[in-house]
Amino acid sequence: MVHLDRYTSDLYLDKPSDVQHYSVLYDHLQARALDPGSSRDFITDVTKTHIDAASRP
């Protein structure tokens, strides 16, 4: 089952071909995702960059 949370409604997909499609997409995303430590470092670096940019005149 695939649950898509949309702005005005939710959509549930249970057709095997739809579930397979989203399963493959999830696998691709998971393969490209950073590990937890790298994710934390990336978020910290981006936050610092935005804070530094916002503090410049």
N, CA, C, O and CB atoms as a CASP TS submission, in Angstrom:
PFRMAT TS
TARGET T0000
AUTHOR 0000-0000-0000
METHOD Language model
MODEL 1
PARENT N/A
ATOM      1  N   MET     1       0.850  -1.163   0.000  1.00  0.00           N
ATOM      2  CA  MET     1       0.000   0.000   0.000  1.00  0.00           C
ATOM      3  C   MET     1       0.904   1.236   0.000  1.00  0.00           C
ATOM      4  O   MET     1       1.909   1.289   0.709  1.00  0.00           O
ATOM      5  CB  MET     1      -0.972  -0.007   1.225  1.00  0.00           C
ATOM      6  N   VAL     2       0.531   2.206  -0.794  1.00  0.00           N
ATOM      7  CA  VAL     2       1.235   3.483  -0.859  1.00  0.00           C
ATOM      8  C   VAL     2       0.262   4.554  -0.400  1.00  0.00           C
ATOM      9  O   VAL     2      -0.879   4.608  -0.857  1.00  0.00           O
ATOM     10  CB  VAL     2       1.780   3.781  -2.307  1.00  0.00           C
ATOM     11  N   HIS     3       0.724   5.410   0.513  1.00  0.00           N
ATOM     12  CA  HIS     3      -0.088   6.521   0.990  1.00  0.00           C
ATOM     13  C   HIS     3       0.560   7.809   0.520  1.00  0.00           C
ATOM     14  O   HIS     3       1.722   8.076   0.827  1.00  0.00           O
ATOM     15  CB  HIS     3      -0.237   6.499   2.545  1.00  0.00           C
ATOM     16  N   LEU     4      -0.190   8.606  -0.225  1.00  0.00           N
ATOM     17  CA  LEU     4       0.292   9.900  -0.694  1.00  0.00           C
ATOM     18  C   LEU     4      -0.493  10.980   0.044  1.00  0.00           C
ATOM     19  O   LEU     4      -1.709  11.096  -0.108  1.00  0.00           O
ATOM     20  CB  LEU     4       0.138  10.044  -2.253  1.00  0.00           C
ATOM     21  N   ASP     5       0.210  11.754   0.831  1.00  0.00           N
ATOM     22  CA  ASP     5      -0.401  12.829   1.602  1.00  0.00           C
ATOM     23  C   ASP     5      -0.361  14.088   0.750  1.00  0.00           C
ATOM     24  O   ASP     5       0.710  14.636   0.492  1.00  0.00           O
ATOM     25  CB  ASP     5       0.331  13.045   2.975  1.00  0.00           C
ATOM     26  N   ARG     6      -1.514  14.539   0.318  1.00  0.00           N
ATOM     27  CA  ARG     6      -1.585  15.703  -0.568  1.00  0.00           C
ATOM     28  C   ARG     6      -2.203  16.874   0.166  1.00  0.00           C
ATOM     29  O   ARG     6      -2.743  16.720   1.262  1.00  0.00           O
ATOM     30  CB  ARG     6      -2.394  15.380  -1.838  1.00  0.00           C
ATOM     31  N   TYR     7      -2.123  18.040  -0.441  1.00  0.00           N
ATOM     32  CA  TYR     7      -2.565  19.269   0.215  1.00  0.00           C
ATOM     33  C   TYR     7      -4.033  19.220   0.620  1.00  0.00           C
ATOM     34  O   TYR     7      -4.374  19.599   1.741  1.00  0.00           O
ATOM     35  CB  TYR     7      -2.331  20.450  -0.696  1.00  0.00           C
ATOM     36  N   THR     8      -4.889  18.770  -0.254  1.00  0.00           N
ATOM     37  CA  THR     8      -6.328  18.786   0.038  1.00  0.00           C
ATOM     38  C   THR     8      -6.924  17.401   0.272  1.00  0.00           C
ATOM     39  O   THR     8      -8.089  17.291   0.654  1.00  0.00           O
ATOM     40  CB  THR     8      -7.061  19.450  -1.089  1.00  0.00           C
ATOM     41  N   SER     9      -6.153  16.358   0.052  1.00  0.00           N
ATOM     42  CA  SER     9      -6.686  15.013   0.246  1.00  0.00           C
ATOM     43  C   SER     9      -5.533  14.014   0.338  1.00  0.00           C
ATOM     44  O   SER     9      -4.376  14.346   0.082  1.00  0.00           O
ATOM     45  CB  SER     9      -7.653  14.630  -0.906  1.00  0.00           C
ATOM     46  N   ASP    10      -5.877  12.806   0.703  1.00  0.00           N
ATOM     47  CA  ASP    10      -4.910  11.719   0.736  1.00  0.00           C
ATOM     48  C   ASP    10      -5.268  10.726  -0.368  1.00  0.00           C
ATOM     49  O   ASP    10      -6.419  10.623  -0.793  1.00  0.00           O
ATOM     50  CB  ASP    10      -4.885  11.023   2.138  1.00  0.00           C
ATOM     51  N   LEU    11      -4.257  10.009  -0.810  1.00  0.00           N
ATOM     52  CA  LEU    11      -4.481   9.021  -1.851  1.00  0.00           C
ATOM     53  C   LEU    11      -3.808   7.721  -1.427  1.00  0.00           C
ATOM     54  O   LEU    11      -2.650   7.721  -1.012  1.00  0.00           O
ATOM     55  CB  LEU    11      -3.939   9.515  -3.230  1.00  0.00           C
ATOM     56  N   TYR    12      -4.528   6.634  -1.532  1.00  0.00           N
ATOM     57  CA  TYR    12      -3.997   5.308  -1.202  1.00  0.00           C
ATOM     58  C   TYR    12      -3.957   4.486  -2.479  1.00  0.00           C
ATOM     59  O   TYR    12      -4.954   4.360  -3.189  1.00  0.00           O
ATOM     60  CB  TYR    12      -4.861   4.597  -0.100  1.00  0.00           C
ATOM     61  N   LEU    13      -2.791   3.933  -2.754  1.00  0.00           N
ATOM     62  CA  LEU    13      -2.620   3.092  -3.932  1.00  0.00           C
ATOM     63  C   LEU    13      -2.340   1.665  -3.470  1.00  0.00           C
ATOM     64  O   LEU    13      -1.475   1.440  -2.624  1.00  0.00           O
ATOM     65  CB  LEU    13      -1.469   3.624  -4.847  1.00  0.00           C
ATOM     66  N   ASP    14      -3.070   0.710  -4.023  1.00  0.00           N
ATOM     67  CA  ASP    14      -2.825  -0.673  -3.639  1.00  0.00           C
ATOM     68  C   ASP    14      -2.649  -1.603  -4.833  1.00  0.00           C
ATOM     69  O   ASP    14      -2.456  -2.807  -4.665  1.00  0.00           O
ATOM     70  CB  ASP    14      -3.951  -1.165  -2.783  1.00  0.00           C
ATOM     71  N   LYS    15      -2.716  -1.048  -6.023  1.00  0.00           N
ATOM     72  CA  LYS    15      -2.490  -1.855  -7.217  1.00  0.00           C
ATOM     73  C   LYS    15      -1.014  -2.278  -7.242  1.00  0.00           C
ATOM     74  O   LYS    15      -0.130  -1.434  -7.095  1.00  0.00           O
ATOM     75  CB  LYS    15      -2.878  -1.062  -8.521  1.00  0.00           C
ATOM     76  N   PRO    16      -0.747  -3.563  -7.424  1.00  0.00           N
ATOM     77  CA  PRO    16       0.643  -4.038  -7.362  1.00  0.00           C
ATOM     78  C   PRO    16       1.628  -3.249  -8.234  1.00  0.00           C
ATOM     79  O   PRO    16       2.757  -3.006  -7.808  1.00  0.00           O
ATOM     80  CB  PRO    16       0.687  -5.476  -7.766  1.00  0.00           C
ATOM     81  N   SER    17       1.233  -2.856  -9.418  1.00  0.00           N
ATOM     82  CA  SER    17       2.159  -2.112 -10.283  1.00  0.00           C
ATOM     83  C   SER    17       2.465  -0.727  -9.705  1.00  0.00           C
ATOM     84  O   SER    17       3.590  -0.243  -9.832  1.00  0.00           O
ATOM     85  CB  SER    17       1.571  -1.973 -11.702  1.00  0.00           C
ATOM     86  N   ASP    18       1.485  -0.089  -9.076  1.00  0.00           N
ATOM     87  CA  ASP    18       1.723   1.212  -8.436  1.00  0.00           C
ATOM     88  C   ASP    18       2.650   1.056  -7.229  1.00  0.00           C
ATOM     89  O   ASP    18       3.587   1.834  -7.046  1.00  0.00           O
ATOM     90  CB  ASP    18       0.385   1.856  -8.000  1.00  0.00           C
ATOM     91  N   VAL    19       2.375   0.041  -6.414  1.00  0.00           N
ATOM     92  CA  VAL    19       3.200  -0.190  -5.225  1.00  0.00           C
ATOM     93  C   VAL    19       4.635  -0.500  -5.648  1.00  0.00           C
ATOM     94  O   VAL    19       5.576   0.001  -5.034  1.00  0.00           O
ATOM     95  CB  VAL    19       2.622  -1.351  -4.366  1.00  0.00           C
ATOM     96  N   GLN    20       4.813  -1.304  -6.671  1.00  0.00           N
ATOM     97  CA  GLN    20       6.148  -1.643  -7.168  1.00  0.00           C
ATOM     98  C   GLN    20       6.869  -0.391  -7.648  1.00  0.00           C
ATOM     99  O   GLN    20       8.052  -0.210  -7.358  1.00  0.00           O
ATOM    100  CB  GLN    20       6.060  -2.677  -8.306  1.00  0.00           C
ATOM    101  N   HIS    21       6.180   0.467  -8.373  1.00  0.00           N
ATOM    102  CA  HIS    21       6.770   1.716  -8.876  1.00  0.00           C
ATOM    103  C   HIS    21       7.306   2.555  -7.712  1.00  0.00           C
ATOM    104  O   HIS    21       8.446   3.017  -7.761  1.00  0.00           O
ATOM    105  CB  HIS    21       5.722   2.530  -9.689  1.00  0.00           C
ATOM    106  N   TYR    22       6.511   2.752  -6.682  1.00  0.00           N
ATOM    107  CA  TYR    22       6.932   3.556  -5.539  1.00  0.00           C
ATOM    108  C   TYR    22       8.008   2.850  -4.716  1.00  0.00           C
ATOM    109  O   TYR    22       8.855   3.504  -4.108  1.00  0.00           O
ATOM    110  CB  TYR    22       5.735   3.881  -4.657  1.00  0.00           C
ATOM    111  N   SER    23       7.974   1.542  -4.697  1.00  0.00           N
ATOM    112  CA  SER    23       9.006   0.781  -3.996  1.00  0.00           C
ATOM    113  C   SER    23      10.368   0.988  -4.655  1.00  0.00           C
ATOM    114  O   SER    23      11.376   1.164  -3.971  1.00  0.00           O
ATOM    115  CB  SER    23       8.647  -0.716  -3.969  1.00  0.00           C
ATOM    116  N   VAL    24      10.391   0.966  -5.968  1.00  0.00           N
ATOM    117  CA  VAL    24      11.638   1.208  -6.705  1.00  0.00           C
ATOM    118  C   VAL    24      12.123   2.637  -6.466  1.00  0.00           C
ATOM    119  O   VAL    24      13.316   2.856  -6.255  1.00  0.00           O
ATOM    120  CB  VAL    24      11.435   0.955  -8.223  1.00  0.00           C
ATOM    121  N   LEU    25      11.221   3.598  -6.497  1.00  0.00           N
ATOM    122  CA  LEU    25      11.604   4.990  -6.226  1.00  0.00           C
ATOM    123  C   LEU    25      12.192   5.139  -4.828  1.00  0.00           C
ATOM    124  O   LEU    25      13.196   5.825  -4.639  1.00  0.00           O
ATOM    125  CB  LEU    25      10.393   5.919  -6.384  1.00  0.00           C
ATOM    126  N   TYR    26      11.568   4.500  -3.859  1.00  0.00           N
ATOM    127  CA  TYR    26      12.063   4.560  -2.484  1.00  0.00           C
ATOM    128  C   TYR    26      13.454   3.943  -2.379  1.00  0.00           C
ATOM    129  O   TYR    26      14.330   4.487  -1.707  1.00  0.00           O
ATOM    130  CB  TYR    26      11.094   3.844  -1.532  1.00  0.00           C
ATOM    131  N   ASP    27      13.652   2.817  -3.037  1.00  0.00           N
ATOM    132  CA  ASP    27      14.963   2.166  -3.015  1.00  0.00           C
ATOM    133  C   ASP    27      16.044   3.078  -3.592  1.00  0.00           C
ATOM    134  O   ASP    27      17.154   3.144  -3.064  1.00  0.00           O
ATOM    135  CB  ASP    27      14.916   0.848  -3.797  1.00  0.00           C
ATOM    136  N   HIS    28      15.715   3.778  -4.676  1.00  0.00           N
ATOM    137  CA  HIS    28      16.678   4.709  -5.283  1.00  0.00           C
ATOM    138  C   HIS    28      16.990   5.870  -4.341  1.00  0.00           C
ATOM    139  O   HIS    28      18.149   6.257  -4.194  1.00  0.00           O
ATOM    140  CB  HIS    28      16.134   5.249  -6.619  1.00  0.00           C
ATOM    141  N   LEU    29      15.970   6.418  -3.711  1.00  0.00           N
ATOM    142  CA  LEU    29      16.190   7.511  -2.764  1.00  0.00           C
ATOM    143  C   LEU    29      17.035   7.058  -1.578  1.00  0.00           C
ATOM    144  O   LEU    29      17.949   7.761  -1.146  1.00  0.00           O
ATOM    145  CB  LEU    29      14.853   8.063  -2.272  1.00  0.00           C
ATOM    146  N   GLN    30      16.722   5.892  -1.067  1.00  0.00           N
ATOM    147  CA  GLN    30      17.453   5.371   0.076  1.00  0.00           C
ATOM    148  C   GLN    30      18.919   5.121  -0.276  1.00  0.00           C
ATOM    149  O   GLN    30      19.798   5.352   0.554  1.00  0.00           O
ATOM    150  CB  GLN    30      16.802   4.083   0.577  1.00  0.00           C
ATOM    151  N   ALA    31      19.188   4.659  -1.475  1.00  0.00           N
ATOM    152  CA  ALA    31      20.562   4.396  -1.904  1.00  0.00           C
ATOM    153  C   ALA    31      21.378   5.684  -2.012  1.00  0.00           C
ATOM    154  O   ALA    31      22.593   5.667  -1.816  1.00  0.00           O
ATOM    155  CB  ALA    31      20.564   3.668  -3.244  1.00  0.00           C
ATOM    156  N   ARG    32      20.714   6.798  -2.324  1.00  0.00           N
ATOM    157  CA  ARG    32      21.419   8.065  -2.493  1.00  0.00           C
ATOM    158  C   ARG    32      21.469   8.902  -1.222  1.00  0.00           C
ATOM    159  O   ARG    32      22.177   9.908  -1.166  1.00  0.00           O
ATOM    160  CB  ARG    32      20.771   8.860  -3.584  1.00  0.00           C
ATOM    161  N   ALA    33      20.730   8.496  -0.214  1.00  0.00           N
ATOM    162  CA  ALA    33      20.648   9.276   1.026  1.00  0.00           C
ATOM    163  C   ALA    33      21.971   9.238   1.784  1.00  0.00           C
ATOM    164  O   ALA    33      22.718   8.262   1.720  1.00  0.00           O
ATOM    165  CB  ALA    33      19.514   8.748   1.920  1.00  0.00           C
ATOM    166  N   LEU    34      22.237  10.308   2.491  1.00  0.00           N
ATOM    167  CA  LEU    34      23.403  10.362   3.358  1.00  0.00           C
ATOM    168  C   LEU    34      23.157   9.532   4.606  1.00  0.00           C
ATOM    169  O   LEU    34      22.011   9.328   5.006  1.00  0.00           O
ATOM    170  CB  LEU    34      23.740  11.812   3.731  1.00  0.00           C
ATOM    171  N   ASP    35      24.227   9.057   5.218  1.00  0.00           N
ATOM    172  CA  ASP    35      24.083   8.360   6.490  1.00  0.00           C
ATOM    173  C   ASP    35      23.731   9.404   7.560  1.00  0.00           C
ATOM    174  O   ASP    35      23.895  10.600   7.319  1.00  0.00           O
ATOM    175  CB  ASP    35      25.398   7.571   6.865  1.00  0.00           C
ATOM    176  N   PRO    36      23.253   8.975   8.734  1.00  0.00           N
ATOM    177  CA  PRO    36      22.802   9.936   9.750  1.00  0.00           C
ATOM    178  C   PRO    36      23.850  10.991  10.133  1.00  0.00           C
ATOM    179  O   PRO    36      23.515  12.169  10.260  1.00  0.00           O
ATOM    180  CB  PRO    36      22.390   9.189  10.985  1.00  0.00           C
ATOM    181  N   GLY    37      25.096  10.588  10.314  1.00  0.00           N
ATOM    182  CA  GLY    37      26.133  11.552  10.685  1.00  0.00           C
ATOM    183  C   GLY    37      26.389  12.570   9.588  1.00  0.00           C
ATOM    184  O   GLY    37      26.536  13.760   9.867  1.00  0.00           O
ATOM    185  N   SER    38      26.444  12.118   8.354  1.00  0.00           N
ATOM    186  CA  SER    38      26.651  13.030   7.223  1.00  0.00           C
ATOM    187  C   SER    38      25.446  13.948   7.028  1.00  0.00           C
ATOM    188  O   SER    38      25.601  15.115   6.667  1.00  0.00           O
ATOM    189  CB  SER    38      26.919  12.234   5.937  1.00  0.00           C
ATOM    190  N   SER    39      24.255  13.421   7.264  1.00  0.00           N
ATOM    191  CA  SER    39      23.046  14.259   7.178  1.00  0.00           C
ATOM    192  C   SER    39      23.093  15.374   8.214  1.00  0.00           C
ATOM    193  O   SER    39      22.805  16.530   7.902  1.00  0.00           O
ATOM    194  CB  SER    39      21.772  13.404   7.379  1.00  0.00           C
ATOM    195  N   ARG    40      23.456  15.027   9.443  1.00  0.00           N
ATOM    196  CA  ARG    40      23.562  16.017  10.513  1.00  0.00           C
ATOM    197  C   ARG    40      24.592  17.083  10.144  1.00  0.00           C
ATOM    198  O   ARG    40      24.333  18.274  10.314  1.00  0.00           O
ATOM    199  CB  ARG    40      23.942  15.337  11.848  1.00  0.00           C
ATOM    200  N   ASP    41      25.757  16.671   9.642  1.00  0.00           N
ATOM    201  CA  ASP    41      26.801  17.620   9.254  1.00  0.00           C
ATOM    202  C   ASP    41      26.330  18.527   8.123  1.00  0.00           C
ATOM    203  O   ASP    41      26.589  19.731   8.140  1.00  0.00           O
ATOM    204  CB  ASP    41      28.068  16.875   8.833  1.00  0.00           C
ATOM    205  N   PHE    42      25.638  17.952   7.137  1.00  0.00           N
ATOM    206  CA  PHE    42      25.135  18.731   6.007  1.00  0.00           C
ATOM    207  C   PHE    42      24.130  19.785   6.477  1.00  0.00           C
ATOM    208  O   PHE    42      24.207  20.945   6.073  1.00  0.00           O
ATOM    209  CB  PHE    42      24.485  17.803   4.965  1.00  0.00           C
ATOM    210  N   ILE    43      23.198  19.381   7.323  1.00  0.00           N
ATOM    211  CA  ILE    43      22.186  20.317   7.830  1.00  0.00           C
ATOM    212  C   ILE    43      22.852  21.413   8.652  1.00  0.00           C
ATOM    213  O   ILE    43      22.476  22.580   8.545  1.00  0.00           O
ATOM    214  CB  ILE    43      21.127  19.575   8.682  1.00  0.00           C
ATOM    215  N   THR    44      23.828  21.053   9.464  1.00  0.00           N
ATOM    216  CA  THR    44      24.545  22.042  10.270  1.00  0.00           C
ATOM    217  C   THR    44      25.265  23.044   9.368  1.00  0.00           C
ATOM    218  O   THR    44      25.195  24.250   9.604  1.00  0.00           O
ATOM    219  CB  THR    44      25.554  21.347  11.211  1.00  0.00           C
ATOM    220  N   ASP    45      25.950  22.555   8.345  1.00  0.00           N
ATOM    221  CA  ASP    45      26.676  23.444   7.425  1.00  0.00           C
ATOM    222  C   ASP    45      25.733  24.386   6.687  1.00  0.00           C
ATOM    223  O   ASP    45      26.025  25.575   6.557  1.00  0.00           O
ATOM    224  CB  ASP    45      27.474  22.621   6.415  1.00  0.00           C
ATOM    225  N   VAL    46      24.618  23.874   6.207  1.00  0.00           N
ATOM    226  CA  VAL    46      23.652  24.712   5.490  1.00  0.00           C
ATOM    227  C   VAL    46      23.064  25.762   6.431  1.00  0.00           C
ATOM    228  O   VAL    46      22.897  26.919   6.044  1.00  0.00           O
ATOM    229  CB  VAL    46      22.523  23.844   4.878  1.00  0.00           C
ATOM    230  N   THR    47      22.754  25.367   7.651  1.00  0.00           N
ATOM    231  CA  THR    47      22.212  26.312   8.628  1.00  0.00           C
ATOM    232  C   THR    47      23.202  27.423   8.906  1.00  0.00           C
ATOM    233  O   THR    47      22.827  28.595   8.926  1.00  0.00           O
ATOM    234  CB  THR    47      21.848  25.596   9.929  1.00  0.00           C
ATOM    235  N   LYS    48      24.469  27.072   9.124  1.00  0.00           N
ATOM    236  CA  LYS    48      25.497  28.082   9.377  1.00  0.00           C
ATOM    237  C   LYS    48      25.637  29.024   8.185  1.00  0.00           C
ATOM    238  O   LYS    48      25.781  30.233   8.363  1.00  0.00           O
ATOM    239  CB  LYS    48      26.845  27.412   9.683  1.00  0.00           C
ATOM    240  N   THR    49      25.597  28.481   6.987  1.00  0.00           N
ATOM    241  CA  THR    49      25.702  29.309   5.782  1.00  0.00           C
ATOM    242  C   THR    49      24.573  30.324   5.711  1.00  0.00           C
ATOM    243  O   THR    49      24.803  31.489   5.387  1.00  0.00           O
ATOM    244  CB  THR    49      25.695  28.433   4.529  1.00  0.00           C
ATOM    245  N   HIS    50      23.349  29.888   6.011  1.00  0.00           N
ATOM    246  CA  HIS    50      22.197  30.790   5.958  1.00  0.00           C
ATOM    247  C   HIS    50      22.260  31.827   7.086  1.00  0.00           C
ATOM    248  O   HIS    50      21.904  32.986   6.877  1.00  0.00           O
ATOM    249  CB  HIS    50      20.884  29.986   6.047  1.00  0.00           C
ATOM    250  N   ILE    51      22.700  31.427   8.249  1.00  0.00           N
ATOM    251  CA  ILE    51      22.822  32.381   9.356  1.00  0.00           C
ATOM    252  C   ILE    51      23.882  33.424   9.013  1.00  0.00           C
ATOM    253  O   ILE    51      23.672  34.616   9.235  1.00  0.00           O
ATOM    254  CB  ILE    51      23.183  31.650  10.685  1.00  0.00           C
ATOM    255  N   ASP    52      25.015  32.986   8.476  1.00  0.00           N
ATOM    256  CA  ASP    52      26.066  33.921   8.089  1.00  0.00           C
ATOM    257  C   ASP    52      25.570  34.879   7.002  1.00  0.00           C
ATOM    258  O   ASP    52      25.844  36.078   7.068  1.00  0.00           O
ATOM    259  CB  ASP    52      27.306  33.157   7.600  1.00  0.00           C
ATOM    260  N   ALA    53      24.860  34.376   6.025  1.00  0.00           N
ATOM    261  CA  ALA    53      24.352  35.218   4.940  1.00  0.00           C
ATOM    262  C   ALA    53      23.324  36.219   5.470  1.00  0.00           C
ATOM    263  O   ALA    53      23.285  37.363   5.018  1.00  0.00           O
ATOM    264  CB  ALA    53      23.726  34.350   3.829  1.00  0.00           C
ATOM    265  N   ALA    54      22.510  35.804   6.403  1.00  0.00           N
ATOM    266  CA  ALA    54      21.465  36.689   6.949  1.00  0.00           C
ATOM    267  C   ALA    54      22.065  37.767   7.838  1.00  0.00           C
ATOM    268  O   ALA    54      21.464  38.829   7.998  1.00  0.00           O
ATOM    269  CB  ALA    54      20.432  35.877   7.745  1.00  0.00           C
ATOM    270  N   SER    55      23.226  37.524   8.415  1.00  0.00           N
ATOM    271  CA  SER    55      23.818  38.507   9.326  1.00  0.00           C
ATOM    272  C   SER    55      24.664  39.547   8.594  1.00  0.00           C
ATOM    273  O   SER    55      25.109  40.518   9.205  1.00  0.00           O
ATOM    274  CB  SER    55      24.669  37.800  10.366  1.00  0.00           C
ATOM    275  N   ARG    56      24.888  39.359   7.313  1.00  0.00           N
ATOM    276  CA  ARG    56      25.653  40.354   6.528  1.00  0.00           C
ATOM    277  C   ARG    56      24.757  41.527   6.159  1.00  0.00           C
ATOM    278  O   ARG    56      23.574  41.368   5.856  1.00  0.00           O
ATOM    279  CB  ARG    56      26.248  39.711   5.239  1.00  0.00           C
ATOM    280  N   PRO    57      25.360  42.705   6.194  1.00  0.00           N
ATOM    281  CA  PRO    57      24.558  43.907   5.822  1.00  0.00           C
ATOM    282  C   PRO    57      24.191  43.956   4.367  1.00  0.00           C
ATOM    283  O   PRO    57      23.529  44.897   3.929  1.00  0.00           O
ATOM    284  CB  PRO    57      25.309  45.163   6.163  1.00  0.00           C
TER
END
